Amino acid sequence: MNGKKIKARGLRALIPIKPKTRPKRKKESVYYIEIRKIRQTKEQLKKEIDKKVLKDLTESIRKYGMIQPIFVAKVEKRKKRGINVYYQLVSGQKRLISAKRAGLRVVPAMIKKIAEK
């Protein structure tokens, strides 16, 4: 060897290793939406919801507030005098019913984009 010192760098010097990367998650915002602007379709309505579950959830919301947001889709309908905006419930029917029973006027919601048919 020519008298030069060789610096030991280990296996990483021989085999390049890519750092682990996590897929970037899209940050979603929580909005506070008036309950009166949230609608459900007849197909979404559950026929039977356990009354005890609703009662317990209503009491929990009164005590702690809504911890988990519901999911809605924004719907805009053109009218003669402007645009009518309301929100279609996507998920969280029990939470919405319990929030109404607890007397909330607004609920936390995440707005999802729904593919148009």
Secondary structure, 3 states (H helix, E strand, C coil): CCCCCCCCCCHHHHCCCCCCCCCCCCCCCCEEEEHHHEECCCCCCCCCCCHHHHHHHHHHHHHHCCCCCEEEEEEEEEECCEEEEEEEEEECHHHHHHHHHHCCCEEEEEECCCCCC
